[in-house]
Amino acid sequence: MSGLDMITFIIVLIGAFNWGLIGLFDFDLVTSIFGSGTLLTRVTYVIIGLSAIYLAAIAPSWGERYHKA
């Protein structure tokens, strides 16, 4: 796993954790840190979303990469 892969994986895990908090406790950690509707909140969600898209795009190649090693 490359450095970029690891960083995006961690970002997506943080996003998933935030969604878990929303689902279980109706508590949005990102909004509580950066405020509701602020630029930082929106940028954070965009970064999480782009990270998820990146991981979805490279996921099919994971099996190939690890079977060659």
PEZILIN-V196295 format. One record per backbone hydrogen bond with DSSP energy under -0.5 kcal/mol. NH is the residue of the N-H (numbers start at 1). CO is the residue of the C=O. E is the energy in kcal/mol with one decimal. If there is no record, write none. Layout:
nh: {NH:NH}
co: {CO:CO}
e: {E:E}
//
This chain:
nh: {6:7:8:9:10:11:12:13:14:15:16:17:18:19:20:21:22:23:24:25:26:27:29:32:33:34:35:38:42:43:44:45:46:47:48:49:50:51:52:53:54:55:56:57:58:59:61:62:62:63:65:66:67:68:69}
co: {2:3:4:5:6:7:8:9:10:11:12:13:14:15:16:17:18:19:20:21:22:21:27:28:29:30:31:35:38:39:40:41:42:43:44:45:46:47:48:49:50:51:52:53:54:55:58:58:59:59:61:62:63:64:65}
e: {-2.3:-2.5:-2.6:-2.2:-2.3:-2.4:-2.5:-2.2:-2.3:-2.2:-2.6:-2.5:-2.3:-2.2:-2.2:-2.2:-2.2:-2.7:-2.7:-2.4:-1.5:-1.3:-0.8:-2.2:-1.7:-2.9:-2.3:-0.8:-2.2:-2.9:-2.3:-2.2:-2.2:-2.6:-2.2:-2.5:-2.9:-2.2:-2.1:-2.2:-2.5:-2.5:-2.4:-2.0:-1.9:-1.6:-1.3:-0.5:-1.6:-0.5:-2.4:-2.1:-1.7:-1.2:-0.7}
//
